[in-house]
Amino acid sequence: MITINNEPTAYTPIFLGTTQHSLRLSLEILIMVGMKLNDEIIETYNVTVSAIELGHLPNIGSEIAIDEITGSELSGFKAKLKQSDAQIQNTASTDLEKLVDLKNVGRYQLLKGKNIMTQDLNAPELTNDNLILMRQLLGITQQELATALDISRKTVTRFENGEQKISDKFVDKLLVAYPDLAESIEVQFDWVSLTFPDLTSKQVIADVLRLQENLFLERPTSQNFYTREMAFAGEKNIYIQDFAPIKNPETQAIEQKFGTTLYLTGKGTRLFEKALLEQSMNWRNFFEKARQYRGHLTRLDIAINDKWGLLNMNDLVKAVQEKRFWSKSKSYAVHGNVDDGWTVDFGKSPFVIRAYDKHKEQANKGYDTDVKTRVELELHQDKAEYVLDEWLNNDKKLVDITFDILYTYLWFTNGKIEDQQLKSDAVRDEIESTVEPMPAWSLLTALGKKMKFVREPKKQSVERIEKWVLQSVVPSLAVLKKTGHWHEIIEAINTVELSAEHEKLVMATTKNAITQASKQLNINFEKPTKKYNEDDEQGKGA
């Protein structure tokens, strides 16, 4: 028995499959339903149904628990499912993914050669020249290295002469013997943007981020065609843009348009990592959860932090100016200067590799950092999704994927690259076999795969305001204090009304917990921030 547009019928609804044009991942899917009467299909309907209510895709030809169908051929039909007391595991999304893979297999094979960023992981192995440079940067002799690794000096000499291959086991022993070296290069996310076509900003906050909504400031916006913005602590570090509800002038009903974009800036990723820590989650868990809500990456920045000072931006800029580099992209640009710091960009959206002097950049803003040079992979849309697919689906570490891409797309050399080499059918192989590589860049790409992908959770702070007050306001306050006007300043501070943005900043700064997690971790952020190794599934400290 099923009701069609409020008319009870004796039909039994039968599942006839998903329609070809609706074969996509969605919270609402289009399926074909047959009306069975006396063992015969009398008519069929293409109906929209909630994937969450459906729970799982039935077998074709089996009965489907639809209670009611409403709509028309013009506006489309919607189905309402019977409510069951039994808890059915929701596998609809997984079933649809399998169907999508099956449907797109031919198209994927055709596009794979064009769109794939890398083939197999192919970052270079550590060479004898790399080992010599590492030892020099560590400031140790061959004998000191041999003693630290409990091997003979002759063995070290054979490594450095190229007589003996440097194994992974040797590199692992080296990193254990020199723990500072193991932390000299690290990988972390520096920007994350996700679109959710079926959610509102408040749903993203409550269901995806699981942050406390009262820590967000709601305000109008006109950016990116959206009309509403929800900003954590009133600042643009963690913010979500969507469409504000509007009243239909004809029906007077409040209408909500779905579709929203989440933005986590550089600072926002660090703040959100505190939320991940509170929820005992890591980035992998978060992205897997986001995909359950049809979250699609629009931008992903992966930062490679060189805290060792291995890369020198003056050397990189000189190599660019002298054309001692090879890049898959013909586009590149140099910005900055020696005093303020250099920045070099290779490529254009949707994929840019950027190298810049992070220490000078932060110093110009009045901040300090232990990062000397940063190399960023800025990926948009399909490029970002490709990296996420490789990480989530193919048992690869993000560090391996990151340095594989870096090695595949950019290479610096010590010698000049001749024009005829750039015209070779196998340009990269020709250059690597005939032109000496830049030792620092070669070492970065070879050693990088041994480094860690880290989370560095930080709490919301008023450091920016404090720094401005100390630098720009305190001298003036000292004058007022010495001239007898201090009490007026204190009175003004006590009576001033804070803006909505400032109120949210105060609330977010003073609250220890920013999430809805039932169990909050007791984290002392007054001590030096602890970093967490993302590749450790338990999320233990790095």
Secondary structure by P-SEA (a helix, b strand, c coil): ccccccccccbbbbbccccccccccccbbbbbbbbbcccccccccbbbbbcccccccccccccccccccccccccbbbbbbbbbccccccaaaaaaaaaaaaaaaaaaaaaccccccccccccccccaaaaaaaaaaacccaaaaaaaacccaaaaaaaaaccccccaaaaaaaaaacccccccbbbbbcbbbbbbccccaaaaaccccccccccbbbbbbccccccbbbbcccccccbbbbbcccccccccbbbbbbbbcccccaaaaaaaaaaaaaacccaaaaaaaaaaacccccbbbbbbccccccccaaaaaaaaaaccccccccbbbbbbccccbbbbbcccccbbbbbcaaaaaaaaacccccccbbbbbcccaaaaaaaaaaaacccccaaaaaaaaaaacccccccccccccccccaaaaaaaacccccaaaaaaaaacccccbbbbbbcccaaaaaaaaacccaaaaaaaaaacaaaaaaaaaacccccaaaaaaaaaaaccccccccccccccccccbbbbcccccccccc
